[in-house]
Amino acid sequence: MNLILSLIILFLSLSFTKVIGAEVNIYSHRQPFLINPFLEKFTEETGIKTNVVYATKGLAQRLKAEGKNSPADVILTVDIGRLYIYDDLDLLAAIDSEVLDKNIPQNLKSPENKWFALSKRSRVIVTSKNRVNEGEISKIEDLANEKWKGKICSRPGSHVYNRALMASLILSLGEKAAEEWAKKFVANLSRRPQGNDRAQVKAIFEGQCDISIINNYYFGKLKYSEDTKQREWAKGVRLIFPNQGAEDRGAHINISGGGVAKYSKNKKEAVALLEFLSKAQSQKMYGEINFEYPVNPSVETTEELKSWGSFKSDSLPIISIAQKAYDAQKIIDKVGW
């Protein structure tokens, strides 16, 4: 009996040591201040150490060049286009996880379970509260109306956020109609496309335009900015979640997401991290830290996000957005967006 008890204690001791000594190496396009709170919680709960390499670009090429010698276990990025690049280059492993299958809707993950959405963001219309009446604009298609000529500003169409929006319009309207929309939209611009999403809200505040398109979380960043001027920019605009009609498709969404590296040496720990990010605690944190929406259907949005209004999302398979990126860019180039 003493021998059996000793063996059990030894086994538990070795298992515990393995968890404490485990680690996961992350290649992240997400900024450290956004992802670190999640990783700290993950380590606190699991004992798994996290090591992060952060870069805005070039990580897919680095991973490909490293091949089987890569230390990477998990890829974290934003925008389906960027995530799809890893899949297209065959850099991700197919994984089997009941947790992820339960927590991530089918339209928000790879058909082969190689990548998974972890949060959602909506591309919303913002308008001046003073110069655009409530209800005048309800759809993305409305921005092609000539009544808004000289009233719209935008970041460049070639940015991944706008390219994804353009791809969604191709899928919803057809290529010909989407190109016609883009042509009329560009004709309504008050200035050449420039700046980031924050810059568009500033331009509305300054009267350079009355309407723009931004990712929803930028509104939150401005509303709660330490810069009092930026808080004033946010106060001056109204958010519109477009295409909310009973028969309409819903607002275009994009994602942040992740996958397990094909040659990961720590696959068990890598899957554990993705599962952790899909669970309720992490899903709520996405809203609290960066004003993003949960992908897990069992998790409610934060009270702050609820205060901006409820909305229905376009239910297109998110992978189709990435697959239409090339066609979207052709239209963007053609119309000069």
C-alpha positions as CSV (number, residue, x, y, z in Angstrom):
1,M,0.0,0.0,0.0
2,N,2.8,2.4,0.9
3,L,4.5,1.7,-2.5
4,I,1.3,2.4,-4.4
5,L,0.7,5.6,-2.4
6,S,4.3,6.7,-3.1
7,L,3.9,6.1,-6.8
8,I,0.7,8.1,-6.8
9,I,2.4,11.0,-5.1
10,L,5.4,10.8,-7.5
11,F,3.0,10.8,-10.5
12,L,1.1,13.9,-9.2
13,S,4.3,15.7,-8.4
14,L,5.7,15.1,-11.9
15,S,2.4,16.2,-13.5
16,F,2.3,19.3,-11.5
17,T,6.0,20.1,-12.4
18,K,5.1,19.6,-16.0
19,V,2.3,22.2,-15.9
20,I,4.4,24.7,-14.0
21,G,7.3,24.2,-16.4
22,A,5.1,24.4,-19.5
23,E,5.2,27.4,-21.8
24,V,3.6,28.6,-25.0
25,N,5.3,30.9,-27.6
26,I,3.1,33.5,-29.3
27,Y,3.6,35.4,-32.5
28,S,1.2,38.4,-32.1
29,H,0.0,41.2,-34.3
30,R,-2.1,42.4,-31.4
31,Q,-0.4,45.2,-29.4
32,P,1.1,44.2,-26.0
33,F,-1.2,46.4,-23.9
34,L,-4.2,44.6,-25.5
35,I,-3.1,41.0,-25.1
36,N,-1.0,41.1,-21.9
37,P,-4.0,41.2,-19.5
38,F,-5.3,38.0,-21.1
39,L,-1.9,36.3,-21.0
40,E,-1.4,37.2,-17.3
41,K,-4.8,35.7,-16.4
42,F,-4.0,32.6,-18.5
43,T,-0.7,32.0,-16.7
44,E,-2.3,32.7,-13.3
45,E,-5.0,30.0,-14.0
46,T,-2.9,27.4,-15.7
47,G,0.7,27.9,-14.7
48,I,1.7,28.0,-18.3
49,K,4.3,30.7,-19.1
50,T,3.7,32.8,-22.2
51,N,6.5,34.3,-24.4
52,V,5.4,36.9,-27.0
53,V,7.0,38.1,-30.2
54,Y,5.1,41.2,-31.3
55,A,5.2,42.8,-34.8
56,T,2.8,44.8,-36.9
57,K,3.9,42.9,-40.1
58,G,6.3,40.3,-41.3
59,L,5.4,37.5,-38.9
60,A,3.8,35.2,-41.5
61,Q,7.0,35.5,-43.6
62,R,9.1,34.9,-40.6
63,L,7.1,31.8,-39.6
64,K,7.4,30.4,-43.2
65,A,11.1,31.0,-43.3
66,E,11.6,29.3,-39.9
67,G,9.7,26.2,-41.1
68,K,10.0,23.2,-38.7
69,N,12.6,25.1,-36.6
70,S,10.1,27.8,-35.6
71,P,9.5,28.3,-31.9
72,A,6.0,29.6,-32.5
73,D,3.1,27.8,-31.0
74,V,0.2,30.3,-31.4
75,I,-0.6,33.0,-33.9
76,L,-2.8,36.0,-32.7
77,T,-3.8,38.6,-35.2
78,V,-6.5,41.1,-36.2
79,D,-8.6,41.1,-39.5
80,I,-9.6,38.0,-41.3
81,G,-7.4,38.9,-44.3
82,R,-4.3,38.8,-42.1
83,L,-5.4,35.6,-40.4
84,Y,-6.2,33.9,-43.8
85,I,-2.6,34.6,-45.0
86,Y,-1.3,32.1,-42.4
87,D,-3.8,29.5,-43.6
88,D,-3.1,30.2,-47.3
89,L,0.7,29.7,-46.6
90,D,-0.1,26.4,-44.8
91,L,1.3,27.6,-41.5
92,L,-1.5,26.5,-39.2
93,A,-2.4,23.1,-37.7
94,A,-5.9,21.7,-37.8
95,I,-6.9,21.1,-34.2
96,D,-9.6,19.1,-32.5
97,S,-11.2,20.9,-29.5
98,E,-14.7,20.4,-28.1
99,V,-14.4,23.7,-26.3
100,L,-13.7,25.7,-29.4
101,D,-16.3,23.9,-31.4
102,K,-18.9,24.9,-28.7
103,N,-17.7,28.5,-28.2
104,I,-17.0,29.6,-31.8
105,P,-19.9,29.8,-34.3
106,Q,-19.3,27.9,-37.6
107,N,-19.2,31.1,-39.7
108,L,-16.4,32.5,-37.6
109,K,-13.8,29.8,-37.9
110,S,-11.9,27.9,-40.5
111,P,-13.8,25.0,-42.2
112,E,-10.7,22.8,-41.3
113,N,-10.5,24.1,-37.7
114,K,-7.1,25.8,-38.4
115,W,-8.1,29.2,-37.1
116,F,-10.8,30.7,-34.9
117,A,-12.3,34.1,-34.3
118,L,-11.8,35.3,-30.8
119,S,-13.6,38.7,-30.9
120,K,-15.8,40.7,-33.3
121,R,-15.7,44.3,-34.3
122,S,-18.3,46.1,-36.5
123,R,-17.5,48.6,-39.2
124,V,-20.0,51.3,-38.4
125,I,-21.1,54.7,-39.9
126,V,-20.4,57.8,-37.8
127,T,-22.2,61.1,-38.6
128,S,-22.2,64.5,-37.2
129,K,-24.9,64.9,-34.6
130,N,-25.5,68.5,-35.7
131,R,-25.3,68.2,-39.5
132,V,-26.9,64.9,-40.3
133,N,-30.4,64.1,-39.1
134,E,-31.1,60.9,-37.2
135,G,-32.5,58.3,-39.6
136,E,-31.2,60.0,-42.8
137,I,-28.7,57.1,-43.2
138,S,-29.4,53.5,-42.3
139,K,-27.4,51.5,-44.8
140,I,-23.9,51.4,-46.2
141,E,-25.5,51.7,-49.6
142,D,-26.8,55.1,-48.6
143,L,-23.3,56.6,-48.7
144,A,-23.4,56.4,-52.5
145,N,-26.3,58.8,-52.6
146,E,-25.3,62.1,-54.4
147,K,-26.9,64.1,-51.6
148,W,-23.8,63.4,-49.6
149,K,-21.4,64.8,-52.2
150,G,-18.5,66.5,-50.4
151,K,-19.8,65.3,-47.1
152,I,-17.9,62.0,-46.5
153,C,-14.3,61.4,-45.4
154,S,-12.5,58.0,-45.3
155,R,-9.2,56.4,-44.6
156,P,-7.7,54.8,-47.8
157,G,-9.7,52.0,-49.3
158,S,-6.6,49.7,-49.5
159,H,-6.5,49.5,-45.7
160,V,-7.5,46.0,-44.6
161,Y,-10.6,47.3,-42.7
162,N,-12.0,48.9,-45.8
163,R,-10.9,46.2,-48.1
164,A,-12.9,43.7,-46.0
165,L,-15.9,46.0,-46.2
166,M,-15.5,46.1,-49.9
167,A,-15.3,42.3,-50.1
168,S,-18.5,42.1,-48.1
169,L,-20.3,44.3,-50.6
170,I,-19.1,42.2,-53.5
171,L,-20.6,39.1,-51.7
172,S,-23.9,40.9,-50.9
173,L,-24.5,43.0,-54.0
174,G,-22.5,41.3,-56.7
175,E,-19.3,42.7,-58.2
176,K,-20.9,45.1,-60.7
177,A,-23.2,46.7,-58.1
178,A,-20.4,46.8,-55.5
179,E,-18.1,48.6,-58.0
180,E,-20.9,51.1,-58.8
181,W,-21.3,51.8,-55.1
182,A,-17.6,52.3,-54.7
183,K,-17.4,54.7,-57.6
184,K,-20.3,56.9,-56.2
185,F,-18.9,56.7,-52.7
186,V,-15.5,58.0,-53.8
187,A,-17.3,60.8,-55.7
188,N,-18.9,61.9,-52.4
189,L,-15.6,62.3,-50.6
190,S,-14.7,65.7,-49.3
191,R,-11.0,65.1,-49.4
192,R,-8.6,62.5,-50.6
193,P,-8.6,59.3,-48.4
194,Q,-6.2,59.7,-45.5
195,G,-5.5,59.1,-41.9
196,N,-6.7,56.3,-39.6
197,D,-10.2,55.8,-38.1
198,R,-9.6,58.3,-35.3
199,A,-8.7,60.9,-37.9
200,Q,-12.1,60.6,-39.5
201,V,-13.9,61.4,-36.3
202,K,-11.6,64.4,-35.8
203,A,-12.4,65.6,-39.3
204,I,-16.1,65.4,-38.6
205,F,-15.6,67.4,-35.4
206,E,-13.6,70.0,-37.3
207,G,-16.3,70.3,-40.0
208,Q,-14.2,68.8,-42.9
209,C,-16.9,66.3,-43.5
210,D,-20.1,65.0,-41.9
211,I,-19.9,61.2,-42.4
212,S,-17.4,58.5,-42.2
213,I,-16.9,54.7,-41.5
214,I,-14.9,53.4,-38.6
215,N,-14.4,50.3,-36.5
216,N,-16.7,50.5,-33.5
217,Y,-13.9,50.2,-30.9
218,Y,-12.4,53.5,-32.0
219,F,-15.4,55.3,-30.7
220,G,-14.8,53.7,-27.3
221,K,-11.1,54.7,-27.4
222,L,-12.0,58.3,-28.1
223,K,-14.9,58.4,-25.6
224,Y,-12.6,57.3,-22.8
225,S,-9.4,58.9,-24.0
226,E,-7.1,60.7,-21.6
227,D,-7.0,63.5,-24.2
228,T,-9.9,65.8,-23.5
229,K,-10.0,66.9,-27.2
230,Q,-10.5,63.3,-28.3
231,R,-13.4,62.9,-25.9
232,E,-15.0,66.0,-27.5
233,W,-14.6,64.4,-30.9
234,A,-16.6,61.4,-29.7
235,K,-19.3,63.5,-28.2
236,G,-19.9,65.1,-31.6
237,V,-20.8,62.0,-33.5
238,R,-23.6,59.5,-33.7
239,L,-23.0,55.8,-34.3
240,I,-25.0,53.9,-36.9
241,F,-25.0,50.1,-37.2
242,P,-25.9,49.8,-40.8
243,N,-28.2,47.4,-42.7
244,Q,-30.5,46.6,-39.7
245,G,-33.8,46.2,-41.6
246,A,-35.9,43.1,-41.1
247,E,-34.9,41.7,-44.5
248,D,-31.4,43.2,-44.6
249,R,-28.1,41.4,-44.0
250,G,-26.9,43.1,-40.9
251,A,-23.7,45.1,-40.2
252,H,-20.4,44.1,-41.7
253,I,-18.1,42.6,-39.0
254,N,-14.5,41.6,-38.9
255,I,-12.6,39.6,-36.3
256,S,-9.5,39.2,-34.2
257,G,-8.5,35.5,-34.1
258,G,-5.8,32.9,-33.7
259,G,-4.5,29.5,-34.6
260,V,-1.9,26.9,-33.6
261,A,1.3,27.0,-35.6
262,K,1.8,24.0,-37.8
263,Y,5.1,23.0,-36.3
264,S,4.3,23.9,-32.7
265,K,6.3,22.1,-30.1
266,N,3.7,22.8,-27.4
267,K,0.4,22.0,-29.1
268,K,-1.4,21.1,-25.9
269,E,-0.6,24.4,-24.3
270,A,-1.3,26.3,-27.5
271,V,-4.8,24.8,-27.7
272,A,-5.3,25.5,-24.1
273,L,-4.6,29.2,-24.7
274,L,-7.1,29.4,-27.6
275,E,-9.7,27.7,-25.5
276,F,-9.1,30.1,-22.6
277,L,-9.6,33.1,-25.0
278,S,-12.9,31.7,-26.1
279,K,-14.4,31.3,-22.6
280,A,-16.6,33.7,-20.8
281,Q,-14.0,35.5,-18.7
282,S,-11.8,36.3,-21.7
283,Q,-14.8,37.2,-23.9
284,K,-15.9,39.8,-21.4
285,M,-12.4,41.1,-21.2
286,Y,-12.4,41.8,-25.0
287,G,-15.2,44.2,-24.4
288,E,-13.8,45.8,-21.3
289,I,-10.3,46.3,-22.7
290,N,-10.9,47.1,-26.3
291,F,-14.6,47.6,-26.8
292,E,-14.9,44.4,-28.9
293,Y,-17.9,42.1,-29.1
294,P,-17.8,38.4,-27.9
295,V,-17.9,35.7,-30.5
296,N,-19.0,33.1,-27.9
297,P,-22.9,33.2,-28.3
298,S,-23.4,32.4,-24.6
299,V,-21.6,35.6,-23.5
300,E,-23.3,39.0,-23.2
301,T,-21.7,42.2,-24.4
302,T,-20.6,44.7,-21.8
303,E,-22.9,47.3,-20.5
304,E,-20.9,50.0,-22.3
305,L,-21.3,48.3,-25.6
306,K,-25.0,47.7,-25.0
307,S,-25.4,51.5,-24.4
308,W,-24.3,52.1,-28.0
309,G,-27.2,50.1,-29.3
310,S,-27.8,46.4,-30.2
311,F,-27.3,45.2,-33.7
312,K,-27.4,42.1,-35.9
313,S,-24.3,41.0,-37.7
314,D,-23.9,39.9,-41.3
315,S,-23.8,36.1,-41.1
316,L,-21.5,35.6,-44.1
317,P,-18.9,33.0,-43.5
318,I,-16.0,35.2,-42.4
319,I,-13.6,33.2,-44.6
320,S,-15.4,34.4,-47.7
321,I,-14.4,38.0,-46.9
322,A,-10.7,37.0,-47.1
323,Q,-11.3,35.0,-50.3
324,K,-12.8,38.1,-52.0
325,A,-9.9,40.4,-50.9
326,Y,-8.2,40.4,-54.3
327,D,-11.4,41.3,-56.2
328,A,-12.1,44.0,-53.6
329,Q,-8.7,45.6,-54.0
330,K,-9.1,45.6,-57.8
331,I,-12.3,47.7,-57.4
332,I,-10.6,50.0,-54.8
333,D,-7.7,50.7,-57.2
334,K,-10.1,51.2,-60.2
335,V,-12.2,53.8,-58.4
336,G,-9.3,55.6,-56.7
337,W,-10.4,55.0,-53.1
